[in-house]
Amino acid sequence: MKILIVSKSDTTGGAAIAAKRLKDALQASGHEVKMLVQEKKSNDEMVVSTGESANKKRWNFILFIIERLYFYFFEKSKTVRFAFSPAVAGEDISENLLVKEADIIHIHWFNQGFLSLNSFNKLVKLKKPIVWTLHDMWAFTGGCHYSGDCENYKNNCGNCKFFKRPGNQDLSSWVLKKKRRILKDSNIQFVTCSDWLAQKAKESSLLEGFDIKSIPNPIDTGVFYPKEKTAVRQKLGLPLDKKLILFGSANIMDERKGVVYLLDALKKMEKDQPDLKSDIEIIMFGKSDEAFLSKIPYKVNNLGLLHGESSISEVYNAANVFVLPSLEDNLPNTIMESLACGTPVVAFYTGGIPEMINHKSNGYLAEFKSVDDLLTGINYILNEDIEKLKLASLIKVECFYQQKIVSEKYASLYKSLI
């Protein structure tokens, strides 16, 4: 059985990371698997790019620009620029040798100029079994990645909140209709990473009648595992005697990740618990805004963009608590990484996050958008028995996200399809 995992990239973005981890998990279990990407960043021989020449890379960039420019004329503001993908630009991979040889085509991410809806349609017409793992809501909406409080996708999209001129027959309505035509009589097995997203998919008009399974992403516990806290702090130049609160994301300023709620919680902590001022420091990693970080009332150890999973693992191990106040999220890799390192997590009760965090066991689930409860959660973790929290975190990962467990679920699914 030849498995082909398809994704825009092998390292950039949460979906890419999850796809690569699944490839590694399947490979470790003895399955014949390769990964086809538009942008290859790793040195993995089992990851194959659709082209490495300078001209090909320029063309990839042009496709990305076409995709973004197309939406530019519809977008309400630049704050929603990457919240909606029309999938109008992309390359045709239906004639790629790996695609032709594959028994199973497993799609993870194809937006941002990798595949268009037209090129996706060509894959569907090959009549090969396709597994599509959803990392957000895009597959069943008119183009948005997360719909927020909008439920138009349950019927027919239109009047899109991301548009400056929404209407009944706007671009979101057109995209949904095009997806409906492509999916008609298609041989696609949809998989979500969380039960929450599976329920959303089942409620959509587009995926009505499709079988939708829920299988989480895997994580390599040979990379993300507990390390001696003092040693990693010394290596990273972090204080040995402080309680360190960690926040990290590819883009710290992404509104969906909710960093402003952490800022407000820290301001409240400084006001209500001034005696902690000398005991607390913050760790940040990811693309950031120095003007924003200067508003944080505690010393910030800004590590910037991190490269390499071993380095990221060390940062989780250095922290006392990881805080991710996401407003919309599926099954965040960052939470899984933190738990695998034995570091408890504080997050809002939203999306697929409650499936990862057992309240007051391996973390704290705060009331949605409540700064007060977010701070309560931070205080709870900082004052709770750390060994108990650590053990619960490791057990959660071992039981649900370990590579072998996830790869076996997917292998069983693939076999049922062929």
Secondary structure, DSSP 8 states (H G I E B T S, - for coil): -EEEEEEEESSSSHHHHHHHHHHHHHHHTT-EEEEEEEE--S--TTEEES--SHHHHHHHHHHHHHHHHHHHTTBSSGGGTTTB---------TT-HHHHH-SEEEEEE-TTTT--HHHHHHHHTTT--EEEEESSSGGGSSSBS--TT--GGGS---S-TTBSS--TTSHHHHHHHHHHHHHTT--EEEEESSHHHHHHHHHSSTTTT--EEE----B-TTTS----HHHHHHHHT--SSSEEEEEEEEETT-GGG-HHHHHHHHHHHHHH-GGGTTTEEEEEEEE--HHHHTTSSS-EEE--S--SHHHHHHHHHH-SEEEE--SS-SS-HHHHHHHHTT--EEEES-TTGGGT--BTTTEEEE-TT-HHHHHHHHHHHHHS-HHHHHHHHHHHHHHHTBHHHHHHHHHHHHHHH-
